[in-house]
Amino acid sequence: MTITHLVTHSGGFHADELLSSAVLSRLFPQAQLVRTRDRDWITPGAGKIIYDVGGDYNAEAQIFDHHQRPSPLREDEQPFSSFGLIWAHYGRDFLKFMDVPEDDIETIHASFDKKFVLPIDLLDNGAMEPSVAGPLSILTLPSLLGSLKPVFDDTSPTADDDAFLSAMPIAQSFIEAQIKNLAAKSRAKNIVMDAIAAAGPSPILELPMGMPYRSALDEAEADHMLFLVVPRGDDWTITGIKLSHDTFEQRADLPAAWAGLTDAALEEASGVKGAKFCHNARFIAVANSREAIMEMAAIAVREAA
């Protein structure tokens, strides 16, 4: 079936139908976006996808509302918003549009749903209080997208529609950036797993460039690894590996004698020619060559023993 119209409600908007529109308009760029509550428009028919309005959820009829009773629920009985419903049915096609490798589609679809879509669903349904974000609540994605609504005294008859259309590419940029990051993490995981295997029992993980590595480290149960070595431009860096995402505490710190030193002073303290910098907090150091940074890494491992 050719999709000719994307239909959602008129008036003020929320993150769920805005994000749904961002996904659907990428998949069906020739379809006209219609914001209305006209009964004829929000009744299923050929060529229409209707969402966040219409009082029904019927994927075969292409209507995806969640305001009716009983409302649609996930397998774990958490509520859907229109965004969750659209993602459930069109998310995999969107990932293909984003050139996500076929082997990664299911994993990234589920990850994006859990990390990005579900919080939107819960907030939209009142199943999660914005206050859980504490003082950062105004910076959550629904709040930021909501701030793009017209101000109360904008009397233009097209104010809501104009604001919605202006907000849509912003919503698209958030979705697409998150998916690109998830796809990049998947690529990085394969590289890191290979590096962990190559390192064997060594406590030093060497990677060809900076990249996300924590998930692979945890999955490989490489608890013996203490330091990460990567090139950075013309230099090389060694960093400590944190105990977890939730702390700055490291498995091992760089030597105390290096803290806050640079250039000649660090070369003298470390005994490594080419040592350039060590942060005062001892979580990163820099050298001008791989040979120098690996020498520093060996010293750091010995002192951490």
N, C-alpha and C positions, 0 to 999 in steps of 0.2 A: 504494500500500500504506500502511495506517495503521501507524505505529510505536507499539508499546505498551510496549516494554522496551528500555532501554539497558543492555547487559551488558558488564561489565569484570571483571577479577580481584579477588579479595578480598585481605586482608592489607595489608602496607605498600604505599604508593603512591609514584609518581614523577610528575614534571611532565607527561609525555606523555599518560597516560590522564586525569589531572586536567584538563588543558587541553582534551582531547578531550571530556570530560564537560561542561565549561563551554560549549563550542560546541553540542553536541548537545542539551543540556537547554534551551537557548534556542530551538532549532528545533523541538523536540518536547516542549513543556512538560507535556503530559499523560502522557508516557511514564514508566514506573517505572524508576528506576535500581537495577540489581541488581549487587552485587559478590559474585562467586562463582567457584569453580573446578569446580563440579558439571558433569559431562560433558553432561547433558541441556541445561543452560542455555547452555553455550558451543558447542553444536552449532547451526548455522544453522537458522532456522525462521521461519515467518510472523510478522511484527510485531517482529522483533528486529534491533537493530544490535549487533554484537559487536566489541569492539576491545581491543587489547593482550593478548589471550588467545585461545586456540582453535587456534593452530598453522596458520593459513591466511590468505591474502589473496585475497579474491574479492569484488569490489565488487557483482556481481550477487546474490551470496548474502548480502551485507551483513555480511561478516566482514573485519576489518581488523587482523590481527596482523602482527608483523614479526620474531618470534623464531625462526621456522622457517628451514630451508635449502631452497632458496636464499631469502634474504631480499629483500624488494622494494627496488629501487633507483630513484633518479631518473634522468632522461635523462643526466645527467653522472656517473652511477654513485655518487653520494653516497647514503648509506642513509636510508631513511625510519624514523621511529618511528611509533607509532599516531597521534600528533598530525599528522604530515605527511600520512599517508594520509587521515585524516578531513578535513584542510584541503583536500587535493586534490579530494576528492569532494563536500564540503559547504561549503567556504569561500565559494563564490560565493553560495549560498543564504543564508549567514550575513551576507554583505555586503548583500544585499537586505533582510534582516531589520533591518540597521542603517541602512537608508534611504540607502545609498550610491547616487549617481546611476548609472544604467545605463552611461553613457559612461565612467565611472571604474572600473567593477568589475574589468575585466581588469588594469588597471594596479595597482590597490590590492591585488588578490589576489596578484599576483606580488611586489609590494613587501613585503607582510606576510609572505609565505612566505620571502623572502630574509632579511629583517631579524629576524623573530621566530620563525618556525616552524623554519627550518633549523638554527639554533643548538641548539634543543631536541632535534631529531633527532640531531644529531651528538654531543651530550653523552650522550644516552640510549644510543647505540650504541657509546660508547667511541671514536668517531672524532675526538673533540676532548677534550683534557685540560682539566679545570677550571682548572688552573694557568695557562692562557693569560690568565686575567683577573688574574693576579698577586695582590696584596694585596686586591683587590676581589672575589676569587672567592666569598667568603661572601655577597656582595651580589648575585650573579647570580640571575635569576628561579628557576631550578631549586633553588638553595640556599635561597632565601627560602621557596619553596613547601614544600620538604622540611623546613624548620624547623617547619612546622605539624603534622608527624606527632606522635603521642603519645610521651611519654617512655618509656624502656625499662621502668620499673617501674609503669606504669599497667596494672593487671591487669583492667580492665573488659573483658568479652567483646566489647563494641561499640566499644572505643577506636579502632580503625582506621577503622571506618565513620563514627563520630562526627566524627573529625578530617577525614576526606575530605569529608564534607558541609559542615563548617564552612569548609574551605579553598576549596570550589568557587565561592562568590560572590566571593572574593578573586581567584581565577584569572579569573573573568569580568570583573572590573573592570579587570584589566591588559589583557586582550584588547580589550575595548571601548574603553578609553582610547586604546590604540595605533591602532586603526582610526579613531577619531574624529580623531586627530591627522593620520593619513595623508589622510583626506578633507579636513581643513582645509587641509593643505599643497597639495592639488590645487586647492582654491578660491583659495587665496592666489596660486598660480602664475599663474592667469589674470589676477588683478588686477595683479600685478607686471609681467607681460608687457605689459599695456596701458600701465602707467606708464612702462616703459622706452621703448616706442614714442612716447609723448607727450613724453618728455624729449629724444628725438633725440640730438644730439651733446653735450648738457649733461652735465657730470660730477656733477650733483646728481640723485639719485633721490628723488622725493617720493611718499610713500604716504599713504593716508587714515587709516591706523592701523598699529600694530605688527603685524607678521605675518612668517611665514617668507618669505625672499626669495632666499636664496642659490642654490637650484636653478634658478630662473628667470634669475637674473643670469648663471649659468654657461652655461645653454642658449642664452641670447641673445648670449653672448660679448660682454657689455657691459663690457669691460675698462677702458673710459675712465671709468667712474663711480667717483668717489672718496668721496662722502659720501651719507648717507641722512638725509632729513628727514621727521619724522612728528609729528603732534600727540600730546600726552600730557596728558589732562585739560584744564586751562585753559592749559597751557604747550605749547611746541613744543621738540623736541629735534633736534640734529644729531649723528650718530655717524659714525665712520669705518667703512669697509668692510674687513673682514679679507681678507688674501690668500687664506685658505682656512679650512675648518672646523678645521684642525689647528694653528692658530697664533693668537696674539694680535696678531701683526704686521699692520699696516694698510697699505692702498694709499697712504694719506696721513694724517698726524696733524693735529690741530687746531693752531693757532699756539702756539708755545712761550710767548709773552708772556701767554697766557690761563691757563696751567696753574695750577690750584688756586685761582683767583680767584672771588669771588662779588659779586653786586649792584654797588654803586657802583664798587668796584675793577675789576670786569670791564668795566663800561660805559666807564670811563676807558681801560683798556688796549685795548679793542676799538674804541672809538669808536661803539658801537652802544647806543642807549638802549633799555632793555628786556632787555639781556643779564643773566642771573641767576646762572649757574654754569658752570664748566668743570672737569671732573675733572683732578686732578693728572697722570694718565696720558695726558690729551689724546685720549681716545677718545669723549667725549660732552660736549656743552654744551647748556645750556637757556636759552631766552628766553621772554618773556611773550606773544609774538605771532608770527604767521607772517611778518609784515613784518620783524621783528627777526631771526628765525632765518634767513631767506633772505639778509639783509644779512650776517650772520655767515658763512653758507655761501659767499657770494661772496668775502669776505675770505679764508676758509680755502683756497678754490680758487686765488686769486691767489698766496698764500704758498706753496702746494704746487707751483706751476709751476716 
